[in-house]
C-alpha cells in the first residue's frame, strides 16, 4: 500500500486476548465493538484492512468466511484479509493456500 508506519493506526475488535487465544465469543465482540467504532470515527481512515474473520464479521456485519467476502458500499474502503498468524501457520497448509500463500 506504500504507507509509512506513522501513517498507520492499528486497532483490534477485542481490547484483550480471550483465554487460550480462542476465537472471540459473540458477546465479547458485541461488548468491545463500540470502542473500535469510536476509534474509527475519530481517526476517519481512508482505508480499513480487516485482518481475519473476527474483524471482517464485526466491521461488515456479515457471517461469510474470510475467503468468500466481497465488500461493497462500506463507509471507507474496507479490505478483508487473512489474519497474519493464519498465513504463517505451518500446521495448516490448506488454510495458508486459501489465503493466497503456498
C-alpha positions in Angstrom: 0.0 0.0 0.0 3.0 2.3 0.3 2.1 3.6 3.8 4.7 4.7 6.3 4.3 3.3 9.8 3.4 6.7 11.3 0.5 6.8 8.8 -0.9 3.5 10.0 -3.2 3.1 13.0 -3.7 -0.4 14.3 -6.7 -1.4 16.4 -8.4 -4.6 17.5 -12.0 -5.7 17.7 -11.3 -7.0 21.2 -9.3 -5.0 23.7 -8.0 -8.1 25.5 -7.0 -11.6 24.3 -9.5 -14.4 25.0 -8.3 -17.3 27.1 -6.1 -19.8 25.2 -6.2 -17.4 22.3 -9.6 -18.8 21.2 -11.9 -17.1 18.7 -13.9 -14.4 20.5 -17.4 -15.2 21.6 -20.2 -13.1 20.1 -20.9 -11.3 23.3 -17.2 -10.4 23.7 -17.3 -8.8 20.2 -20.6 -7.1 21.0 -19.2 -5.6 24.2 -16.0 -4.3 22.6 -17.2 -3.2 19.1 -18.4 0.2 20.2 -14.9 1.1 21.3 -13.5 0.1 17.9 -16.2 2.0 16.1 -15.4 5.1 18.1 -11.7 4.8 17.2 -12.6 4.5 13.5 -14.9 7.6 13.8 -12.1 9.6 15.5 -9.4 8.5 13.1 -11.5 8.7 9.9 -9.3 6.3 7.9 -9.2 6.3 4.1 -8.7 2.5 4.1 -9.6 -0.2 6.6 -7.8 -3.6 6.4 -9.7 -6.1 8.4 -7.3 -8.9 9.4 -9.1 -12.1 10.0 -12.7 -13.4 10.1 -13.5 -11.8 13.5 -12.6 -8.3 12.2 -14.4 -8.8 8.9 -17.6 -10.1 10.6 -17.6 -7.4 13.2 -16.9 -4.5 10.9 -19.0 -5.5 7.9 -21.8 -7.3 9.9 -21.5 -10.4 7.7 -21.2 -14.1 8.6 -19.3 -15.1 5.5 -15.9 -16.8 5.7 -12.9 -14.6 5.0 -12.2 -16.1 1.6 -15.8 -15.6 0.4 -16.2 -12.0 1.5 -16.9 -9.4 -1.2 -17.0 -5.8 0.1 -19.1 -3.1 -1.4 -20.8 0.0 -0.1 -18.7 0.4 3.1 -18.1 3.9 4.5 -14.4 3.6 4.0 -12.6 1.3 1.6 -12.5 -1.9 3.6 -10.4 -4.8 2.5 -10.7 -8.2 4.2 -7.5 -10.2 4.6 -6.4 -13.3 6.4 -5.1 -12.9 9.9 -1.3 -12.9 9.6 -1.0 -15.8 12.0 -3.1 -17.9 9.6 -0.8 -17.1 6.8 2.3 -18.0 8.8 1.0 -21.2 10.4 2.9 -24.2 9.4 0.3 -26.5 11.0 -2.4 -26.0 8.4 -1.1 -25.6 4.9 -4.5 -25.8 3.3 -5.6 -22.6 5.1 -2.5 -20.8 4.0 -3.1 -21.7 0.4 -6.7 -20.3 0.7 -5.3 -17.0 2.0 -3.0 -16.6 -1.0 0.2 -18.2 0.0 1.8 -21.6 -0.8 
